[in-house]
Amino acid sequence: MVTGARPVALRVAYDAAHGGRWTSLRGGGREWLWRGPEPGRHEVRPDDAFVDAGGLEECLPTVRGEPDHGEVWSRPWHSAGPGTLVIERPTFTLSRRITDEGGVVVADYRLAADPGYRFVWAAHALLDLSPAARLDAPAGTPTRLHPEAAALLPPGSWPTGDPWLTGPWPAPAGLTVDMFGPDDGTALGAVLLDCARVQVIDGADRLTLELECADQPRSTALWRNLGGWPANGPYRSVGIEPMLGAAFDLADAGPSDAAVVPPTGQVTWRLTISAHRNH
């Protein structure tokens, strides 16, 4: 419940043939999903390098690493009923059902795989935000900065050989990361640990993302690219990414940093997205 604000009904659209990608998240005359400058998204073949077309991409079983942004974003999904898509891979089957009745978007996921299968999943949502926007999360949340942030810290701050540096939100290692601000030529990735609910605040609008999943690590990943990436043609993009796991790259994930399929052979989770606007 957002005090002093009214709910704004959201509607979602997606593209089953191209990785189940969410192409629109719209409400109150606002499109929340950013559209990227990279052409060629529709020509992608399995295991191609990631094409940053914007929207919300489904990343599984990893985000960074191999294959780039996971296995499922580059492959067609198949309809299994109203609002329901399925993708089958040699080591897992993933299904997703999206509803937006009542103006709240609810995405229910089910992953079936052998017990012990380890994975990272992220809803890689790139949002169209103003420089005044910020990310609201509980103060003190342990936050992992990833290596590209090292260049923004004082020399010698980064532990040699470590895949991340952990500090409290909103300023891990003294680097304030909750504000998006104007383009400044920087780009960084971070993961807010054990953080299953965040709000994006942009002027009068608020977007709330909440992830529910029993007995698995839940995080929120942040990609804050303020014109710092890619090197050969940088642009602005901001990703707020509900995540199962606690690392961008499954290869970096320690024992508690990845989701693990239990003896039942399946994991279910729910992503809920809602919007409010101040009066």
N, C-alpha and C positions, 0 to 999 in steps of 0.2 A: 504494500500500500504506500503510495507516494502522497504525502500530505500536501494539500493545496494544489493538486493537479488532477486533471480528468483523464480517464483512459482514452487512448486513441486506438481504434481498431486497425489491426495489421492484416495484410493479405500477402501470400507468398506464391511465387511461381518458380518452377524448376525445369531442368532439361535432362530427361532420362537418358537420351542418347549420348550425352556428353558428360559422363561421370556423375549423373544425378545432381549436377551443379545447380545451386539456388541462384536464379537470375534476377529475382526481385523480392524485396521485402518493403512493402509500401503501406503508408497510412497517414491520414491527415494531410494529404497533399505532398508528402515527403517520401522520397526514395532513399532508404538507408544504405543500400548496397552500392558500393563504388564500382565503376566500370573502368577497366584498365586500358592502357594504350597498346598492348601487345596484340598484333593480329595472329591469326592461325590457330585459334583455340579449336575450331571445328575440324581442323585437319590433323589433330593430335592422334598419334598411334600409341599403343601400349608401350610403356617404359621410355617414352620420349621425355626430354627435359621439360620442366614445368613451364607453362605459358600463363603469364600473369594477366588473365582477362578480367579479374575482379569477380564480384558476386561472392558466394560462399561455396568453397570447394570442400568435399569430404576427403580427409586425409587418413589413411589406414594402410598398413600397420606402422607407419612412421610419418613424420612431417619432413624434416631434413633427412639427409642420408640417402640410402638406396632402397627402392627406387625413389627418385625425387618427388616429394609430396605423397609418397605411398603408391599403392597399386590400383586404387579404385577410381581416382579422379579422371584417369585417361581411358577408361573403358565404359562401354554402354551398360546401363542398368536395364532391367526388364520389369514390366508392370506385373504386379501380383494382386491387383484389386484397386479400388478407389484410393488414391493418395499413397499407395504402397509400391515400393520398388525393391528389387532384389538384385544382388550381384554375387555370383559364385566364382570363387577362386580355388586353386588346388588345396590350400590349407585352411580356408574359412568360407563361410557364407554370411553375408551381411544383408539384413533387410531394414527398411526404413519406412515408417508411415507418418505422413505429415497431415495435420488438420489445422484449420484456422477459424473454426466456428467460434463465435463470440468475440472475434477480433484478437485472440491470443493464439500465437503459433506454437503448436506442440509437435515435436518430432520424437517418435518412439523408435528406438533401435534395438535390434537383436543380432548378436554375433554368435554363430555356431562354429565350434572348432574343437580339436582334440584338447582334453584337459591338459593344463600346463602351457598352452600356447600363450606367448607374451606379445603384447601389441601396445602401440600408442594410437589413439584416435584424436583428431581435432576437427572441429567445425571451423574451417579457415575462412572466417568472415571478414572481408575487407569492406570498411564502412566509409561512406561519404560524409566527412565531418569538416566543420569549420576550424580555423586556427584557435577559436575560443573553447573548443571542446576539451573535456577531461574524462579520465576514467576513475570512477569512485569504487574503491575496494576497502576492506577493513584495514585501518592503520596498523602497522606492525606485521602484516602478512609477510612471511619469509618469501623473498623474491630472488630468483636466479637470473642474473645478467649473463648473457652469452658473449662469446669472445669478441664480436665486433664492437662491444661497448668498451673494450680495453683502451681503444684510442681516445676515448672521452674522459678517461680517468688520469690522475697524476701518474707520472712514470714510476714503475715499480709496484703499482697497486695490484696488478693481476698475479695471482699465484701461478708460478711456472708450471705449465703442463696441465692445469685444471680445465675441465670443460665449461665451468661456470664459476661465478662469484656470487655468494648469497648475502643478502642484507634485507633490512625491513622496508616494506612499502610505506610511503611512496618515494623514498629516496635511498635505495640500496647503494651502499658504498658512497653515499653523499650525492648521487646522481639522480636528480628529480626526473621521474619518468611518467607521472600521471597526467601531465599537461601536454597537449599536442602542439600548440603554438604555430608560428609561421615556419616556413621552410628555412632550415639552417644548415643543410648539407650533411646531416647525420642520419644514421640508420642503426637501429638496435633491436634485438630480440630479448624477451624476458619471459619467465614463467612464474606466476604467482601460485605458490604451493598451497594445497588444501584450501583452495579458494573456489567455491562452486557457484558463487553468485556475485555478479558485478553490475554496475550501472554505467552507461555512457551518458554523460550530460553535455548537451550542446544547445546553448541558449535556453529556450523555454521547453525543449524536448528532452525526454529521458528514454533510453532504451535499456531494458533489464534482460539479462541473459542468466539463466539458472540451469544447472546441470544436476540431475539426480541419478545416482547409481550406487547400489549397495556393495560394500566390501571391495571397492576399487579406488585407487588414488584419483582424485579429481582436482584439476587445476584450471587456471585461465592463462593462456599464452597471449603475449602482446608482441606485435610487430609494429614498431614506430619508425616509419621511413619518411623523413622530412626532406626529401630530395637528396638522400645520400646513397641511393642504390637504384639501378645498377650503375657501375662505374662508367659505362659507355653511353649512357642516356638516362640519367636519374630523373625520377618523378616522385610525387607524393603518394603514399599509400599507408593506411592504418588498419592493422588487423587486430581484432579482438576475438579470441579463439577459445571457447570452452573445450576442455581437453580431458581425456582419460589418460593418466600417466603424468609424468613430471619432467620430461625431457623432450626436446624437439626431435632428437635422433634416437631411435630405438637402440642403436649400437652403443650409445652413451648411458643407457638406462641401467641403474643398479637394481638390486633385488626389489626395492620398494618404489621404483620409478616408472614401472610399466604396469598396465593392466594384465591380469593373468586369468585365463579361462579355468573355472573351478571344475570339480569332478562331474557336475551336471552336464558339462559340454557346451554351456552357453552363458553369455553375459547380456543383460538388458540394461538400457539406460534411456533417459528422457531429457531432452533439451526443450526448455520453455522460454519463449521470447515475447515480451510485452512492451508496450509503449505508453507513455503519459506525456501530457503537455500542461504546463502551468497556465492558470487562468489569466 
